[in-house]
Amino acid sequence: MNNWFLIYSTRDSVQATILKGMLEENEIPVQILNKLDSSYLAFGYIELYVPIHLKETALLLIQKGLLN
């Protein structure tokens, strides 16, 4: 994933899905890497990656989305 940038990580799968949808609505491709432990959800994170050339736009959208 050399050309991808870790834009956000969370333990909340719903939040990850909402952010992924918001980014995709704005034509930003998103890859999700789920590192949550399947037995103990307190371990690990769900990571969202975007192409590195779109990271600034994605960061602005996420900040705007999280403020609402």
PDB file of N, CA, C, O and CB in Angstrom:
ATOM      1  N   MET A   1       0.840  -1.190   0.000  1.00  0.00           N
ATOM      2  CA  MET A   1       0.000   0.000   0.000  1.00  0.00           C
ATOM      3  C   MET A   1       0.884   1.251   0.000  1.00  0.00           C
ATOM      4  O   MET A   1       0.664   2.178   0.780  1.00  0.00           O
ATOM      5  CB  MET A   1      -0.955  -0.001   1.225  1.00  0.00           C
ATOM      6  N   ASN A   2       1.865   1.263  -0.868  1.00  0.00           N
ATOM      7  CA  ASN A   2       2.802   2.374  -0.917  1.00  0.00           C
ATOM      8  C   ASN A   2       2.161   3.690  -1.344  1.00  0.00           C
ATOM      9  O   ASN A   2       2.574   4.756  -0.887  1.00  0.00           O
ATOM     10  CB  ASN A   2       3.921   2.041  -1.847  1.00  0.00           C
ATOM     11  N   ASN A   3       1.171   3.628  -2.204  1.00  0.00           N
ATOM     12  CA  ASN A   3       0.540   4.851  -2.704  1.00  0.00           C
ATOM     13  C   ASN A   3      -0.713   5.220  -1.929  1.00  0.00           C
ATOM     14  O   ASN A   3      -1.483   6.071  -2.374  1.00  0.00           O
ATOM     15  CB  ASN A   3       0.200   4.696  -4.164  1.00  0.00           C
ATOM     16  N   TRP A   4      -0.931   4.599  -0.785  1.00  0.00           N
ATOM     17  CA  TRP A   4      -2.108   4.843   0.033  1.00  0.00           C
ATOM     18  C   TRP A   4      -1.687   5.457   1.359  1.00  0.00           C
ATOM     19  O   TRP A   4      -0.608   5.172   1.877  1.00  0.00           O
ATOM     20  CB  TRP A   4      -2.901   3.541   0.262  1.00  0.00           C
ATOM     21  N   PHE A   5      -2.553   6.300   1.896  1.00  0.00           N
ATOM     22  CA  PHE A   5      -2.276   7.025   3.140  1.00  0.00           C
ATOM     23  C   PHE A   5      -3.313   6.639   4.187  1.00  0.00           C
ATOM     24  O   PHE A   5      -4.512   6.650   3.909  1.00  0.00           O
ATOM     25  CB  PHE A   5      -2.280   8.567   2.905  1.00  0.00           C
ATOM     26  N   LEU A   6      -2.854   6.297   5.393  1.00  0.00           N
ATOM     27  CA  LEU A   6      -3.769   5.995   6.501  1.00  0.00           C
ATOM     28  C   LEU A   6      -4.432   7.302   6.927  1.00  0.00           C
ATOM     29  O   LEU A   6      -3.783   8.176   7.499  1.00  0.00           O
ATOM     30  CB  LEU A   6      -3.012   5.317   7.714  1.00  0.00           C
ATOM     31  N   ILE A   7      -5.715   7.428   6.647  1.00  0.00           N
ATOM     32  CA  ILE A   7      -6.431   8.674   6.897  1.00  0.00           C
ATOM     33  C   ILE A   7      -7.169   8.670   8.228  1.00  0.00           C
ATOM     34  O   ILE A   7      -7.376   9.723   8.830  1.00  0.00           O
ATOM     35  CB  ILE A   7      -7.407   8.937   5.781  1.00  0.00           C
ATOM     36  N   TYR A   8      -7.569   7.472   8.691  1.00  0.00           N
ATOM     37  CA  TYR A   8      -8.367   7.403   9.917  1.00  0.00           C
ATOM     38  C   TYR A   8      -8.350   5.980  10.451  1.00  0.00           C
ATOM     39  O   TYR A   8      -8.316   5.020   9.681  1.00  0.00           O
ATOM     40  CB  TYR A   8      -9.826   7.874   9.662  1.00  0.00           C
ATOM     41  N   SER A   9      -8.375   5.849  11.774  1.00  0.00           N
ATOM     42  CA  SER A   9      -8.524   4.525  12.384  1.00  0.00           C
ATOM     43  C   SER A   9      -9.505   4.632  13.546  1.00  0.00           C
ATOM     44  O   SER A   9      -9.551   5.638  14.254  1.00  0.00           O
ATOM     45  CB  SER A   9      -7.144   3.963  12.868  1.00  0.00           C
ATOM     46  N   THR A  10     -10.279   3.581  13.722  1.00  0.00           N
ATOM     47  CA  THR A  10     -11.322   3.557  14.737  1.00  0.00           C
ATOM     48  C   THR A  10     -11.596   2.113  15.139  1.00  0.00           C
ATOM     49  O   THR A  10     -11.206   1.177  14.441  1.00  0.00           O
ATOM     50  CB  THR A  10     -12.615   4.242  14.222  1.00  0.00           C
ATOM     51  N   ARG A  11     -12.260   1.948  16.253  1.00  0.00           N
ATOM     52  CA  ARG A  11     -12.736   0.615  16.658  1.00  0.00           C
ATOM     53  C   ARG A  11     -14.220   0.447  16.329  1.00  0.00           C
ATOM     54  O   ARG A  11     -14.778  -0.636  16.508  1.00  0.00           O
ATOM     55  CB  ARG A  11     -12.500   0.392  18.172  1.00  0.00           C
ATOM     56  N   ASP A  12     -14.845   1.498  15.855  1.00  0.00           N
ATOM     57  CA  ASP A  12     -16.281   1.513  15.582  1.00  0.00           C
ATOM     58  C   ASP A  12     -16.531   1.218  14.098  1.00  0.00           C
ATOM     59  O   ASP A  12     -16.252   2.056  13.240  1.00  0.00           O
ATOM     60  CB  ASP A  12     -16.902   2.883  15.981  1.00  0.00           C
ATOM     61  N   SER A  13     -17.053   0.035  13.804  1.00  0.00           N
ATOM     62  CA  SER A  13     -17.270  -0.355  12.412  1.00  0.00           C
ATOM     63  C   SER A  13     -18.320   0.512  11.726  1.00  0.00           C
ATOM     64  O   SER A  13     -18.236   0.751  10.522  1.00  0.00           O
ATOM     65  CB  SER A  13     -17.683  -1.810  12.340  1.00  0.00           C
ATOM     66  N   VAL A  14     -19.301   0.980  12.479  1.00  0.00           N
ATOM     67  CA  VAL A  14     -20.332   1.853  11.895  1.00  0.00           C
ATOM     68  C   VAL A  14     -19.703   3.172  11.465  1.00  0.00           C
ATOM     69  O   VAL A  14     -19.967   3.658  10.365  1.00  0.00           O
ATOM     70  CB  VAL A  14     -21.486   2.108  12.908  1.00  0.00           C
ATOM     71  N   GLN A  15     -18.876   3.750  12.325  1.00  0.00           N
ATOM     72  CA  GLN A  15     -18.212   5.008  11.989  1.00  0.00           C
ATOM     73  C   GLN A  15     -17.319   4.826  10.757  1.00  0.00           C
ATOM     74  O   GLN A  15     -17.296   5.693   9.883  1.00  0.00           O
ATOM     75  CB  GLN A  15     -17.379   5.518  13.190  1.00  0.00           C
ATOM     76  N   ALA A  16     -16.599   3.731  10.680  1.00  0.00           N
ATOM     77  CA  ALA A  16     -15.736   3.465   9.528  1.00  0.00           C
ATOM     78  C   ALA A  16     -16.554   3.374   8.249  1.00  0.00           C
ATOM     79  O   ALA A  16     -16.148   3.901   7.214  1.00  0.00           O
ATOM     80  CB  ALA A  16     -14.940   2.172   9.738  1.00  0.00           C
ATOM     81  N   THR A  17     -17.695   2.713   8.312  1.00  0.00           N
ATOM     82  CA  THR A  17     -18.554   2.568   7.142  1.00  0.00           C
ATOM     83  C   THR A  17     -19.131   3.911   6.708  1.00  0.00           C
ATOM     84  O   THR A  17     -19.197   4.200   5.514  1.00  0.00           O
ATOM     85  CB  THR A  17     -19.681   1.582   7.432  1.00  0.00           C
ATOM     86  N   ILE A  18     -19.545   4.722   7.660  1.00  0.00           N
ATOM     87  CA  ILE A  18     -20.085   6.053   7.343  1.00  0.00           C
ATOM     88  C   ILE A  18     -19.016   6.928   6.694  1.00  0.00           C
ATOM     89  O   ILE A  18     -19.282   7.590   5.690  1.00  0.00           O
ATOM     90  CB  ILE A  18     -20.627   6.737   8.620  1.00  0.00           C
ATOM     91  N   LEU A  19     -17.810   6.933   7.261  1.00  0.00           N
ATOM     92  CA  LEU A  19     -16.729   7.732   6.682  1.00  0.00           C
ATOM     93  C   LEU A  19     -16.353   7.236   5.289  1.00  0.00           C
ATOM     94  O   LEU A  19     -16.087   8.036   4.392  1.00  0.00           O
ATOM     95  CB  LEU A  19     -15.502   7.704   7.594  1.00  0.00           C
ATOM     96  N   LYS A  20     -16.332   5.929   5.111  1.00  0.00           N
ATOM     97  CA  LYS A  20     -16.034   5.362   3.793  1.00  0.00           C
ATOM     98  C   LYS A  20     -17.073   5.830   2.777  1.00  0.00           C
ATOM     99  O   LYS A  20     -16.722   6.240   1.670  1.00  0.00           O
ATOM    100  CB  LYS A  20     -15.997   3.813   3.856  1.00  0.00           C
ATOM    101  N   GLY A  21     -18.338   5.770   3.149  1.00  0.00           N
ATOM    102  CA  GLY A  21     -19.405   6.214   2.258  1.00  0.00           C
ATOM    103  C   GLY A  21     -19.293   7.690   1.919  1.00  0.00           C
ATOM    104  O   GLY A  21     -19.485   8.075   0.766  1.00  0.00           O
ATOM    105  N   MET A  22     -18.987   8.522   2.907  1.00  0.00           N
ATOM    106  CA  MET A  22     -18.854   9.958   2.683  1.00  0.00           C
ATOM    107  C   MET A  22     -17.714  10.247   1.707  1.00  0.00           C
ATOM    108  O   MET A  22     -17.860  11.067   0.801  1.00  0.00           O
ATOM    109  CB  MET A  22     -18.615  10.691   4.014  1.00  0.00           C
ATOM    110  N   LEU A  23     -16.585   9.573   1.893  1.00  0.00           N
ATOM    111  CA  LEU A  23     -15.450   9.784   1.002  1.00  0.00           C
ATOM    112  C   LEU A  23     -15.765   9.310  -0.411  1.00  0.00           C
ATOM    113  O   LEU A  23     -15.431   9.989  -1.382  1.00  0.00           O
ATOM    114  CB  LEU A  23     -14.215   9.061   1.534  1.00  0.00           C
ATOM    115  N   GLU A  24     -16.402   8.159  -0.532  1.00  0.00           N
ATOM    116  CA  GLU A  24     -16.751   7.639  -1.854  1.00  0.00           C
ATOM    117  C   GLU A  24     -17.777   8.521  -2.559  1.00  0.00           C
ATOM    118  O   GLU A  24     -17.735   8.649  -3.782  1.00  0.00           O
ATOM    119  CB  GLU A  24     -17.288   6.218  -1.733  1.00  0.00           C
ATOM    120  N   GLU A  25     -18.695   9.132  -1.814  1.00  0.00           N
ATOM    121  CA  GLU A  25     -19.647  10.076  -2.411  1.00  0.00           C
ATOM    122  C   GLU A  25     -18.933  11.270  -3.022  1.00  0.00           C
ATOM    123  O   GLU A  25     -19.437  11.890  -3.959  1.00  0.00           O
ATOM    124  CB  GLU A  25     -20.653  10.554  -1.363  1.00  0.00           C
ATOM    125  N   ASN A  26     -17.764  11.590  -2.493  1.00  0.00           N
ATOM    126  CA  ASN A  26     -16.965  12.696  -2.998  1.00  0.00           C
ATOM    127  C   ASN A  26     -15.862  12.204  -3.940  1.00  0.00           C
ATOM    128  O   ASN A  26     -14.862  12.888  -4.157  1.00  0.00           O
ATOM    129  CB  ASN A  26     -16.356  13.478  -1.836  1.00  0.00           C
ATOM    130  N   GLU A  27     -16.064  11.018  -4.486  1.00  0.00           N
ATOM    131  CA  GLU A  27     -15.191  10.423  -5.502  1.00  0.00           C
ATOM    132  C   GLU A  27     -13.763  10.209  -5.021  1.00  0.00           C
ATOM    133  O   GLU A  27     -12.812  10.368  -5.786  1.00  0.00           O
ATOM    134  CB  GLU A  27     -15.174  11.291  -6.724  1.00  0.00           C
ATOM    135  N   ILE A  28     -13.617   9.847  -3.751  1.00  0.00           N
ATOM    136  CA  ILE A  28     -12.312   9.488  -3.194  1.00  0.00           C
ATOM    137  C   ILE A  28     -12.335   7.987  -2.911  1.00  0.00           C
ATOM    138  O   ILE A  28     -13.111   7.529  -2.072  1.00  0.00           O
ATOM    139  CB  ILE A  28     -11.987  10.319  -1.885  1.00  0.00           C
ATOM    140  N   PRO A  29     -11.498   7.221  -3.596  1.00  0.00           N
ATOM    141  CA  PRO A  29     -11.457   5.777  -3.333  1.00  0.00           C
ATOM    142  C   PRO A  29     -10.955   5.495  -1.918  1.00  0.00           C
ATOM    143  O   PRO A  29     -10.078   6.192  -1.408  1.00  0.00           O
ATOM    144  CB  PRO A  29     -10.557   5.066  -4.365  1.00  0.00           C
ATOM    145  N   VAL A  30     -11.517   4.477  -1.301  1.00  0.00           N
ATOM    146  CA  VAL A  30     -11.163   4.133   0.077  1.00  0.00           C
ATOM    147  C   VAL A  30     -10.919   2.630   0.166  1.00  0.00           C
ATOM    148  O   VAL A  30     -11.658   1.830  -0.407  1.00  0.00           O
ATOM    149  CB  VAL A  30     -12.283   4.573   1.073  1.00  0.00           C
ATOM    150  N   GLN A  31      -9.877   2.268   0.891  1.00  0.00           N
ATOM    151  CA  GLN A  31      -9.615   0.874   1.226  1.00  0.00           C
ATOM    152  C   GLN A  31      -9.733   0.748   2.739  1.00  0.00           C
ATOM    153  O   GLN A  31      -9.194   1.572   3.476  1.00  0.00           O
ATOM    154  CB  GLN A  31      -8.197   0.404   0.713  1.00  0.00           C
ATOM    155  N   ILE A  32     -10.438  -0.284   3.203  1.00  0.00           N
ATOM    156  CA  ILE A  32     -10.565  -0.531   4.635  1.00  0.00           C
ATOM    157  C   ILE A  32      -9.748  -1.763   4.987  1.00  0.00           C
ATOM    158  O   ILE A  32      -9.840  -2.801   4.332  1.00  0.00           O
ATOM    159  CB  ILE A  32     -12.058  -0.712   5.048  1.00  0.00           C
ATOM    160  N   LEU A  33      -8.953  -1.626   6.032  1.00  0.00           N
ATOM    161  CA  LEU A  33      -8.187  -2.748   6.562  1.00  0.00           C
ATOM    162  C   LEU A  33      -8.672  -2.989   7.981  1.00  0.00           C
ATOM    163  O   LEU A  33      -8.415  -2.186   8.878  1.00  0.00           O
ATOM    164  CB  LEU A  33      -6.635  -2.471   6.520  1.00  0.00           C
ATOM    165  N   ASN A  34      -9.374  -4.095   8.182  1.00  0.00           N
ATOM    166  CA  ASN A  34      -9.955  -4.415   9.484  1.00  0.00           C
ATOM    167  C   ASN A  34      -8.964  -5.229  10.297  1.00  0.00           C
ATOM    168  O   ASN A  34      -8.726  -6.402  10.009  1.00  0.00           O
ATOM    169  CB  ASN A  34     -11.287  -5.183   9.324  1.00  0.00           C
ATOM    170  N   LYS A  35      -8.388  -4.603  11.314  1.00  0.00           N
ATOM    171  CA  LYS A  35      -7.429  -5.278  12.193  1.00  0.00           C
ATOM    172  C   LYS A  35      -8.026  -5.561  13.566  1.00  0.00           C
ATOM    173  O   LYS A  35      -7.295  -5.840  14.515  1.00  0.00           O
ATOM    174  CB  LYS A  35      -6.167  -4.435  12.343  1.00  0.00           C
ATOM    175  N   LEU A  36      -9.346  -5.490  13.676  1.00  0.00           N
ATOM    176  CA  LEU A  36     -10.006  -5.802  14.944  1.00  0.00           C
ATOM    177  C   LEU A  36      -9.905  -7.295  15.227  1.00  0.00           C
ATOM    178  O   LEU A  36     -10.080  -8.116  14.326  1.00  0.00           O
ATOM    179  CB  LEU A  36     -11.487  -5.355  14.921  1.00  0.00           C
ATOM    180  N   ASP A  37      -9.628  -7.638  16.457  1.00  0.00           N
ATOM    181  CA  ASP A  37      -9.617  -9.026  16.875  1.00  0.00           C
ATOM    182  C   ASP A  37     -11.053  -9.549  16.834  1.00  0.00           C
ATOM    183  O   ASP A  37     -11.964  -8.890  17.335  1.00  0.00           O
ATOM    184  CB  ASP A  37      -8.996  -9.183  18.300  1.00  0.00           C
ATOM    185  N   SER A  38     -11.255 -10.697  16.257  1.00  0.00           N
ATOM    186  CA  SER A  38     -12.619 -11.213  16.118  1.00  0.00           C
ATOM    187  C   SER A  38     -13.212 -11.695  17.438  1.00  0.00           C
ATOM    188  O   SER A  38     -14.434 -11.771  17.568  1.00  0.00           O
ATOM    189  CB  SER A  38     -12.637 -12.342  15.120  1.00  0.00           C
ATOM    190  N   SER A  39     -12.379 -12.019  18.411  1.00  0.00           N
ATOM    191  CA  SER A  39     -12.878 -12.489  19.703  1.00  0.00           C
ATOM    192  C   SER A  39     -12.999 -11.368  20.731  1.00  0.00           C
ATOM    193  O   SER A  39     -13.939 -11.336  21.525  1.00  0.00           O
ATOM    194  CB  SER A  39     -11.970 -13.571  20.241  1.00  0.00           C
ATOM    195  N   TYR A  40     -12.046 -10.460  20.705  1.00  0.00           N
ATOM    196  CA  TYR A  40     -12.007  -9.361  21.670  1.00  0.00           C
ATOM    197  C   TYR A  40     -11.961  -8.047  20.906  1.00  0.00           C
ATOM    198  O   TYR A  40     -10.892  -7.620  20.470  1.00  0.00           O
ATOM    199  CB  TYR A  40     -10.782  -9.490  22.631  1.00  0.00           C
ATOM    200  N   LEU A  41     -13.109  -7.407  20.741  1.00  0.00           N
ATOM    201  CA  LEU A  41     -13.195  -6.204  19.918  1.00  0.00           C
ATOM    202  C   LEU A  41     -12.463  -5.008  20.513  1.00  0.00           C
ATOM    203  O   LEU A  41     -12.391  -3.952  19.883  1.00  0.00           O
ATOM    204  CB  LEU A  41     -14.631  -5.847  19.703  1.00  0.00           C
ATOM    205  N   ALA A  42     -11.919  -5.160  21.718  1.00  0.00           N
ATOM    206  CA  ALA A  42     -11.160  -4.074  22.330  1.00  0.00           C
ATOM    207  C   ALA A  42      -9.731  -4.026  21.795  1.00  0.00           C
ATOM    208  O   ALA A  42      -8.987  -3.096  22.109  1.00  0.00           O
ATOM    209  CB  ALA A  42     -11.146  -4.229  23.850  1.00  0.00           C
ATOM    210  N   PHE A  43      -9.339  -5.013  20.995  1.00  0.00           N
ATOM    211  CA  PHE A  43      -7.980  -5.075  20.455  1.00  0.00           C
ATOM    212  C   PHE A  43      -8.005  -4.818  18.956  1.00  0.00           C
ATOM    213  O   PHE A  43      -8.751  -5.459  18.216  1.00  0.00           O
ATOM    214  CB  PHE A  43      -7.330  -6.445  20.755  1.00  0.00           C
ATOM    215  N   GLY A  44      -7.183  -3.875  18.520  1.00  0.00           N
ATOM    216  CA  GLY A  44      -7.060  -3.602  17.091  1.00  0.00           C
ATOM    217  C   GLY A  44      -7.929  -2.446  16.648  1.00  0.00           C
ATOM    218  O   GLY A  44      -8.698  -1.878  17.422  1.00  0.00           O
ATOM    219  N   TYR A  45      -7.781  -2.119  15.380  1.00  0.00           N
ATOM    220  CA  TYR A  45      -8.493  -0.989  14.788  1.00  0.00           C
ATOM    221  C   TYR A  45      -8.959  -1.325  13.383  1.00  0.00           C
ATOM    222  O   TYR A  45      -8.469  -2.262  12.753  1.00  0.00           O
ATOM    223  CB  TYR A  45      -7.604   0.257  14.766  1.00  0.00           C
ATOM    224  N   ILE A  46      -9.904  -0.548  12.911  1.00  0.00           N
ATOM    225  CA  ILE A  46     -10.308  -0.552  11.513  1.00  0.00           C
ATOM    226  C   ILE A  46      -9.643   0.672  10.905  1.00  0.00           C
ATOM    227  O   ILE A  46      -9.853   1.792  11.369  1.00  0.00           O
ATOM    228  CB  ILE A  46     -11.894  -0.530  11.335  1.00  0.00           C
ATOM    229  N   GLU A  47      -8.840   0.460   9.864  1.00  0.00           N
ATOM    230  CA  GLU A  47      -8.085   1.546   9.261  1.00  0.00           C
ATOM    231  C   GLU A  47      -8.630   1.894   7.888  1.00  0.00           C
ATOM    232  O   GLU A  47      -8.940   1.007   7.094  1.00  0.00           O
ATOM    233  CB  GLU A  47      -6.615   1.179   9.163  1.00  0.00           C
ATOM    234  N   LEU A  48      -8.749   3.197   7.605  1.00  0.00           N
ATOM    235  CA  LEU A  48      -9.196   3.684   6.306  1.00  0.00           C
ATOM    236  C   LEU A  48      -8.017   4.311   5.587  1.00  0.00           C
ATOM    237  O   LEU A  48      -7.311   5.153   6.142  1.00  0.00           O
ATOM    238  CB  LEU A  48     -10.357   4.701   6.454  1.00  0.00           C
ATOM    239  N   TYR A  49      -7.814   3.894   4.354  1.00  0.00           N
ATOM    240  CA  TYR A  49      -6.723   4.388   3.524  1.00  0.00           C
ATOM    241  C   TYR A  49      -7.290   5.060   2.278  1.00  0.00           C
ATOM    242  O   TYR A  49      -8.288   4.610   1.715  1.00  0.00           O
ATOM    243  CB  TYR A  49      -5.763   3.239   3.137  1.00  0.00           C
ATOM    244  N   VAL A  50      -6.638   6.142   1.856  1.00  0.00           N
ATOM    245  CA  VAL A  50      -6.998   6.841   0.621  1.00  0.00           C
ATOM    246  C   VAL A  50      -5.728   7.018  -0.208  1.00  0.00           C
ATOM    247  O   VAL A  50      -4.626   6.969   0.339  1.00  0.00           O
ATOM    248  CB  VAL A  50      -7.679   8.230   0.920  1.00  0.00           C
ATOM    249  N   PRO A  51      -5.866   7.225  -1.524  1.00  0.00           N
ATOM    250  CA  PRO A  51      -4.676   7.494  -2.329  1.00  0.00           C
ATOM    251  C   PRO A  51      -3.939   8.722  -1.786  1.00  0.00           C
ATOM    252  O   PRO A  51      -4.562   9.709  -1.395  1.00  0.00           O
ATOM    253  CB  PRO A  51      -5.060   7.705  -3.815  1.00  0.00           C
ATOM    254  N   ILE A  52      -2.642   8.647  -1.769  1.00  0.00           N
ATOM    255  CA  ILE A  52      -1.838   9.685  -1.130  1.00  0.00           C
ATOM    256  C   ILE A  52      -2.064  11.059  -1.762  1.00  0.00           C
ATOM    257  O   ILE A  52      -1.981  12.074  -1.070  1.00  0.00           O
ATOM    258  CB  ILE A  52      -0.366   9.320  -1.205  1.00  0.00           C
ATOM    259  N   HIS A  53      -2.348  11.104  -3.067  1.00  0.00           N
ATOM    260  CA  HIS A  53      -2.544  12.400  -3.715  1.00  0.00           C
ATOM    261  C   HIS A  53      -3.890  13.044  -3.346  1.00  0.00           C
ATOM    262  O   HIS A  53      -4.113  14.214  -3.656  1.00  0.00           O
ATOM    263  CB  HIS A  53      -2.449  12.236  -5.225  1.00  0.00           C
ATOM    264  N   LEU A  54      -4.786  12.297  -2.689  1.00  0.00           N
ATOM    265  CA  LEU A  54      -6.085  12.833  -2.267  1.00  0.00           C
ATOM    266  C   LEU A  54      -6.187  13.002  -0.753  1.00  0.00           C
ATOM    267  O   LEU A  54      -7.272  13.262  -0.232  1.00  0.00           O
ATOM    268  CB  LEU A  54      -7.199  11.926  -2.752  1.00  0.00           C
ATOM    269  N   LYS A  55      -5.067  12.856  -0.043  1.00  0.00           N
ATOM    270  CA  LYS A  55      -5.130  12.859   1.420  1.00  0.00           C
ATOM    271  C   LYS A  55      -5.604  14.189   1.991  1.00  0.00           C
ATOM    272  O   LYS A  55      -6.357  14.189   2.965  1.00  0.00           O
ATOM    273  CB  LYS A  55      -3.776  12.526   1.991  1.00  0.00           C
ATOM    274  N   GLU A  56      -5.194  15.324   1.425  1.00  0.00           N
ATOM    275  CA  GLU A  56      -5.600  16.628   1.957  1.00  0.00           C
ATOM    276  C   GLU A  56      -7.110  16.821   1.819  1.00  0.00           C
ATOM    277  O   GLU A  56      -7.767  17.272   2.757  1.00  0.00           O
ATOM    278  CB  GLU A  56      -4.850  17.765   1.233  1.00  0.00           C
ATOM    279  N   THR A  57      -7.652  16.486   0.668  1.00  0.00           N
ATOM    280  CA  THR A  57      -9.093  16.600   0.448  1.00  0.00           C
ATOM    281  C   THR A  57      -9.851  15.682   1.393  1.00  0.00           C
ATOM    282  O   THR A  57     -10.865  16.073   1.971  1.00  0.00           O
ATOM    283  CB  THR A  57      -9.447  16.270  -1.011  1.00  0.00           C
ATOM    284  N   ALA A  58      -9.351  14.451   1.551  1.00  0.00           N
ATOM    285  CA  ALA A  58      -9.997  13.488   2.442  1.00  0.00           C
ATOM    286  C   ALA A  58      -9.959  13.961   3.890  1.00  0.00           C
ATOM    287  O   ALA A  58     -10.948  13.831   4.611  1.00  0.00           O
ATOM    288  CB  ALA A  58      -9.327  12.120   2.322  1.00  0.00           C
ATOM    289  N   LEU A  59      -8.829  14.507   4.320  1.00  0.00           N
ATOM    290  CA  LEU A  59      -8.727  15.021   5.694  1.00  0.00           C
ATOM    291  C   LEU A  59      -9.733  16.140   5.938  1.00  0.00           C
ATOM    292  O   LEU A  59     -10.378  16.176   6.987  1.00  0.00           O
ATOM    293  CB  LEU A  59      -7.302  15.529   5.974  1.00  0.00           C
ATOM    294  N   LEU A  60      -9.871  17.039   4.993  1.00  0.00           N
ATOM    295  CA  LEU A  60     -10.843  18.130   5.134  1.00  0.00           C
ATOM    296  C   LEU A  60     -12.269  17.601   5.228  1.00  0.00           C
ATOM    297  O   LEU A  60     -13.055  18.071   6.051  1.00  0.00           O
ATOM    298  CB  LEU A  60     -10.727  19.098   3.957  1.00  0.00           C
ATOM    299  N   LEU A  61     -12.601  16.634   4.393  1.00  0.00           N
ATOM    300  CA  LEU A  61     -13.939  16.051   4.426  1.00  0.00           C
ATOM    301  C   LEU A  61     -14.210  15.332   5.747  1.00  0.00           C
ATOM    302  O   LEU A  61     -15.303  15.443   6.302  1.00  0.00           O
ATOM    303  CB  LEU A  61     -14.118  15.083   3.262  1.00  0.00           C
ATOM    304  N   ILE A  62     -13.229  14.604   6.244  1.00  0.00           N
ATOM    305  CA  ILE A  62     -13.410  13.897   7.513  1.00  0.00           C
ATOM    306  C   ILE A  62     -13.560  14.869   8.653  1.00  0.00           C
ATOM    307  O   ILE A  62     -14.417  14.680   9.516  1.00  0.00           O
ATOM    308  CB  ILE A  62     -12.243  12.961   7.782  1.00  0.00           C
ATOM    309  N   GLN A  63     -12.742  15.914   8.679  1.00  0.00           N
ATOM    310  CA  GLN A  63     -12.859  16.910   9.743  1.00  0.00           C
ATOM    311  C   GLN A  63     -14.223  17.585   9.701  1.00  0.00           C
ATOM    312  O   GLN A  63     -14.845  17.795  10.743  1.00  0.00           O
ATOM    313  CB  GLN A  63     -11.745  17.960   9.624  1.00  0.00           C
ATOM    314  N   LYS A  64     -14.686  17.921   8.517  1.00  0.00           N
ATOM    315  CA  LYS A  64     -16.003  18.536   8.370  1.00  0.00           C
ATOM    316  C   LYS A  64     -17.104  17.573   8.815  1.00  0.00           C
ATOM    317  O   LYS A  64     -18.052  17.978   9.488  1.00  0.00           O
ATOM    318  CB  LYS A  64     -16.234  18.969   6.912  1.00  0.00           C
ATOM    319  N   GLY A  65     -16.975  16.299   8.438  1.00  0.00           N
ATOM    320  CA  GLY A  65     -17.968  15.299   8.804  1.00  0.00           C
ATOM    321  C   GLY A  65     -18.014  15.011  10.287  1.00  0.00           C
ATOM    322  O   GLY A  65     -19.093  14.796  10.840  1.00  0.00           O
ATOM    323  N   LEU A  66     -16.862  15.002  10.947  1.00  0.00           N
ATOM    324  CA  LEU A  66     -16.820  14.702  12.372  1.00  0.00           C
ATOM    325  C   LEU A  66     -17.288  15.878  13.218  1.00  0.00           C
ATOM    326  O   LEU A  66     -17.691  15.683  14.365  1.00  0.00           O
ATOM    327  CB  LEU A  66     -15.418  14.305  12.776  1.00  0.00           C
ATOM    328  N   LEU A  67     -17.244  17.093  12.682  1.00  0.00           N
ATOM    329  CA  LEU A  67     -17.708  18.258  13.426  1.00  0.00           C
ATOM    330  C   LEU A  67     -19.224  18.345  13.455  1.00  0.00           C
ATOM    331  O   LEU A  67     -19.793  19.011  14.321  1.00  0.00           O
ATOM    332  CB  LEU A  67     -17.133  19.523  12.827  1.00  0.00           C
ATOM    333  N   ASN A  68     -19.877  17.683  12.525  1.00  0.00           N
ATOM    334  CA  ASN A  68     -21.360  17.740  12.469  1.00  0.00           C
ATOM    335  C   ASN A  68     -21.974  16.791  13.449  1.00  0.00           C
ATOM    336  O   ASN A  68     -23.198  16.704  13.540  1.00  0.00           O
ATOM    337  CB  ASN A  68     -21.871  17.417  11.066  1.00  0.00           C
TER     338      ASN A  68
END
